[in-house]
Amino acid sequence: MLVITRRPSESIIIRDDIIITVVSIRGDKVRLGIEAPKDVTVHRKEVYEMIRRSSEKPA
């Protein structure tokens, strides 16, 4: 795992086409903005796991 420090309005870039920007920090909450191509799906981890579990259930 890569761990880096960013301040509000600072970004990281993944590949050449995904930009993650720190929008704000309030207490223990961090708001992130994510710019990605339309063909790249972006989910919170808990939502992704729920989608994955529901697709694994036998029909």
C-alpha positions in Angstrom: 0.0 0.0 0.0 1.3 3.4 -0.9 0.7 6.0 1.8 1.1 9.7 0.9 0.2 13.0 2.5 -2.0 15.5 0.6 -3.6 18.8 1.6 -7.0 20.2 0.5 -6.9 20.9 -3.3 -3.9 18.7 -3.8 -4.2 15.6 -6.1 -2.7 12.3 -7.0 -2.9 10.8 -10.5 -3.4 7.1 -11.3 -2.4 6.0 -14.8 -2.8 9.0 -17.1 -6.6 9.4 -16.7 -7.7 9.1 -13.1 -7.3 12.1 -10.7 -8.1 12.0 -7.0 -8.3 15.4 -5.3 -8.6 16.1 -1.6 -11.7 18.4 -1.5 -11.8 19.0 2.2 -10.8 17.7 5.6 -13.1 18.1 8.6 -12.2 16.4 11.8 -11.8 12.7 11.0 -13.6 12.9 7.6 -11.9 13.5 4.3 -13.8 14.4 1.1 -12.3 13.2 -2.1 -13.1 14.2 -5.7 -12.5 11.5 -8.3 -12.2 12.2 -12.0 -12.1 9.1 -14.2 -13.2 8.1 -17.7 -16.8 7.0 -18.0 -15.8 3.4 -18.6 -14.1 3.2 -15.2 -16.5 2.4 -12.4 -15.9 4.0 -9.0 -17.6 2.7 -5.8 -17.1 3.0 -2.1 -15.6 -0.3 -0.8 -18.7 -1.3 1.1 -20.9 -0.7 -2.0 -18.5 -2.7 -4.2 -18.5 -5.6 -1.8 -22.3 -5.6 -1.6 -22.5 -5.7 -5.4 -19.9 -8.5 -5.6 -21.8 -10.6 -3.0 -25.1 -10.2 -4.8 -23.6 -11.2 -8.1 -22.0 -14.4 -6.5 -25.3 -15.7 -5.1 -26.6 -18.7 -7.1 -29.7 -18.0 -9.2 
